[in-house]
Amino acid sequence: MWKDVARSGRDIANGTQSELGILNARKSKMVIALLLTFASGIVDITGFLGVFHMFTAHLTGITVHLGNSLIEHDWEQARAAIVIVLTYAVGSLFGRVLMEIAARRKFPRVASITLTIEIVLLAWIAVPATSDTLSPYTKIAFLAAAMGVQTATLTRVGPLTVHTTFVTGMINKTMQLVSHILVGTYDIAHAAAGAARDALRAERNREAQMALFLACVWSFYVGGAAFGTWTFGRWGMRGIFAAIAILVFALSIDAVWPLSIEEEKEQSER
């Protein structure tokens, strides 16, 4: 009997430690998602101010700009838009293929590979000795490819789909959650006291936390763009080193809590 009790105690302890590990990993992933969004804001505005005045992470706007450039026969801008769309797509595809391979081989730290690739791409732009040798088209190609790779690296935080290189979807999801919160508040007010009301309140609180996190994602993108504007005014394209520093920090976190486990699981369950 005592052996069974001891075994049960160990199982509970192991289960608790496992849950704590998952919780810590998820919290770390939320922090990294916010920091990566901040880094994207830096890269996006630096590319805009330094090359062609075109963003390298907003394909909707770039697609509209492409259509406008074609009608106005502005071939330089049209070529730049095409380069951005194609290289972003290639970067995203490459990142997703790596996720697929990692899922099949059960390799938990694929984010370290994708983030390293992103660092290399950005470093070519940030280091004057290499950046000065690149054409403007090559620069936006590297920036867009880096954003594509980052997009593929981290897309899931718990139940949420998160994009760290663009925020349109984040705003839409936030408003969806806010609508659920409003309706949930009404339901709570009209529900009978007891387990049903407690369940409604717990669900509303969970959705409120998710909405707050997504609002923070948007805020960090704004903050990154503001910081990137400030660094570009002082150091030009070298301001991208601030984004690189964030990516290096993310690499160190991936060594402890793998960032792309949920992305790999999504691939393996298809």
C-alpha positions in Angstrom: 0.0 0.0 0.0 2.7 2.4 1.0 4.5 1.7 -2.3 1.3 2.6 -4.2 1.0 5.8 -2.1 4.6 6.7 -2.9 4.1 6.0 -6.6 1.0 8.1 -6.7 2.8 10.9 -4.9 5.6 10.7 -7.5 3.1 10.7 -10.3 1.4 13.8 -8.9 4.7 15.5 -8.4 5.8 14.7 -11.9 2.5 15.9 -13.3 2.8 19.1 -11.4 6.3 19.7 -12.6 5.2 18.9 -16.2 2.3 21.4 -15.9 4.7 24.0 -14.4 7.1 23.4 -17.3 4.4 23.9 -19.9 3.2 27.0 -18.1 6.7 28.5 -18.0 7.3 27.6 -21.6 4.1 29.3 -22.6 4.9 32.4 -20.6 8.3 32.5 -22.2 6.8 32.1 -25.6 4.4 35.0 -25.0 7.3 37.2 -24.1 9.3 36.1 -27.1 6.3 36.7 -29.4 6.1 40.3 -28.1 9.8 40.8 -28.6 9.8 39.4 -32.1 6.9 41.7 -32.9 9.0 44.6 -31.6 11.9 43.4 -33.8 9.6 43.3 -36.8 8.5 46.8 -36.2 12.2 47.8 -36.3 13.0 45.9 -39.5 9.8 47.1 -41.2 10.3 50.8 -40.6 14.1 50.6 -41.3 13.5 49.0 -44.6 10.8 51.6 -45.4 13.1 54.5 -44.5 16.2 53.1 -46.1 15.0 51.3 -49.3 12.3 52.3 -51.8 10.0 53.6 -49.0 8.2 50.2 -49.1 7.4 47.9 -46.2 8.8 44.4 -46.3 6.2 42.6 -44.0 2.8 43.9 -45.2 2.0 42.0 -48.3 -1.6 43.4 -48.6 -0.3 47.0 -48.9 2.5 45.9 -51.2 0.1 44.1 -53.4 -2.1 47.2 -53.7 1.1 49.2 -54.4 2.0 46.8 -57.1 -1.3 47.2 -58.8 -1.0 51.0 -58.6 2.6 50.9 -60.0 1.6 48.8 -62.9 -1.2 51.1 -64.0 1.1 54.2 -63.5 4.0 52.4 -65.4 6.3 52.9 -62.4 8.4 49.9 -63.2 11.0 50.5 -60.5 8.3 50.4 -57.8 6.6 47.5 -59.5 9.8 45.4 -59.5 10.5 46.2 -55.9 6.9 45.1 -54.9 7.3 41.9 -56.8 10.7 41.2 -55.2 9.2 41.7 -51.7 6.2 39.4 -52.4 8.3 36.7 -53.9 11.1 36.7 -51.3 8.7 36.9 -48.4 6.8 33.9 -49.8 10.1 32.0 -50.3 11.2 32.8 -46.7 7.9 31.7 -45.3 7.8 28.5 -47.4 11.4 27.7 -46.4 10.5 28.1 -42.7 7.4 25.9 -43.0 9.4 23.2 -44.7 11.9 23.3 -41.9 9.0 22.9 -39.4 7.8 19.9 -41.3 11.2 18.3 -41.3 11.6 19.0 -37.6 8.2 17.5 -36.8 9.1 14.3 -38.6 12.5 14.0 -37.0 11.2 15.1 -33.6 13.7 17.9 -33.4 12.4 20.4 -30.8 14.7 23.4 -31.4 14.0 24.2 -35.1 13.4 27.8 -34.1 17.2 28.1 -33.4 17.8 27.3 -37.0 15.2 29.7 -38.5 16.1 32.5 -36.2 19.8 32.0 -37.0 18.9 32.3 -40.7 17.0 35.4 -40.0 20.0 36.9 -38.1 22.3 36.2 -41.0 19.9 37.9 -43.5 19.5 40.9 -41.3 23.3 41.1 -40.6 24.0 41.5 -44.3 21.9 44.6 -44.2 23.1 46.0 -40.9 26.8 45.7 -41.4 28.0 48.6 -43.6 30.8 46.6 -45.2 28.3 44.2 -46.7 25.3 46.4 -47.0 27.1 49.0 -49.2 27.8 46.3 -51.7 24.2 45.2 -52.1 21.7 46.7 -54.6 18.4 48.1 -53.2 16.5 45.2 -54.7 18.8 42.7 -52.8 18.4 44.6 -49.6 14.6 44.5 -49.7 14.8 40.8 -50.8 16.9 40.0 -47.7 14.6 42.0 -45.4 11.4 40.4 -46.8 12.9 36.9 -46.7 13.8 37.5 -43.0 10.3 38.5 -42.2 8.9 35.5 -44.0 11.2 33.1 -42.1 10.2 34.8 -38.8 6.5 34.4 -39.7 6.9 30.7 -40.0 8.9 30.4 -36.8 6.3 31.2 -34.3 2.6 31.1 -35.1 1.0 29.5 -32.0 0.8 30.7 -28.4 -1.5 28.3 -26.6 -4.9 28.4 -28.4 -4.0 31.6 -30.3 -2.7 32.0 -33.8 -0.1 34.8 -33.6 1.7 36.6 -36.3 4.8 38.5 -35.3 5.4 40.3 -38.6 2.0 41.9 -39.3 -0.9 42.9 -37.1 -4.1 43.2 -39.2 -5.1 39.7 -38.1 -4.3 40.4 -34.5 -6.6 43.4 -34.5 -9.4 41.4 -36.1 -8.9 38.6 -33.5 -8.8 41.1 -30.7 -12.2 42.6 -31.7 -13.6 39.1 -32.0 -12.6 38.3 -28.4 -14.0 41.7 -27.2 -17.3 40.8 -28.8 -17.3 37.5 -27.0 -16.4 39.3 -23.7 -19.3 41.7 -24.1 -21.8 38.9 -24.9 -20.3 36.8 -22.1 -20.8 39.7 -19.6 -24.5 39.8 -20.6 -24.8 36.1 -20.2 -23.2 36.2 -16.7 -25.5 38.9 -15.6 -28.6 36.9 -16.6 -27.3 33.4 -15.5 -28.4 31.8 -12.4 -25.9 31.6 -9.6 -23.8 28.5 -9.4 -21.6 26.3 -11.6 -23.0 27.7 -14.9 -22.2 31.3 -14.0 -18.8 30.3 -12.7 -18.0 28.6 -16.0 -19.1 31.6 -18.0 -17.0 33.9 -15.8 -14.0 31.7 -16.2 -14.4 31.7 -20.0 -14.8 35.5 -20.1 -11.6 35.9 -18.0 -9.7 33.6 -20.3 -10.8 35.5 -23.4 -10.0 38.8 -21.7 -6.4 37.6 -21.1 -6.1 36.6 -24.7 -7.5 39.9 -25.9 -5.0 41.8 -23.7 -2.1 39.8 -25.1 -3.1 40.5 -28.7 -3.5 44.2 -27.9 0.1 44.0 -26.5 1.2 42.4 -29.8 -0.1 45.5 -31.7 1.4 47.9 -29.1 4.8 46.2 -29.4 4.7 46.6 -33.2 4.0 50.3 -32.8 6.8 50.5 -30.2 9.2 48.7 -32.6 8.4 51.0 -35.4 8.9 54.1 -33.2 12.2 52.8 -31.9 13.3 51.8 -35.4 12.5 55.3 -36.6 14.7 56.7 -33.8 17.6 54.4 -34.5 17.5 55.0 -38.2 17.8 58.7 -37.7 21.0 58.1 -35.7 22.6 55.0 -37.2 20.8 54.3 -40.5 20.5 50.6 -41.5 22.7 49.7 -38.5 19.7 50.2 -36.4 18.7 46.7 -37.4 21.3 45.5 -34.9 18.7 46.2 -32.3 16.4 43.6 -33.9 19.3 41.2 -34.2 20.0 41.5 -30.5 16.4 40.5 -29.8 16.7 37.5 -32.1 19.9 36.4 -30.2 17.9 36.6 -27.0 15.2 34.5 -28.5 17.8 31.9 -29.5 18.9 31.7 -25.8 15.3 31.1 -24.7 14.8 28.4 -27.4 17.7 26.5 -25.8 15.7 26.2 -22.6 12.1 26.2 -23.7 11.7 25.3 -27.4 9.6 27.9 -29.1 8.2 26.0 -32.1 6.8 22.9 -30.4 3.2 23.8 -31.1 4.1 24.6 -34.7 5.7 21.2 -35.1 2.8 19.5 -33.5 0.4 21.3 -35.9 2.6 19.9 -38.8 2.7 16.4 -37.5 -1.1 16.2 -36.9 -2.0 17.3 -40.4 
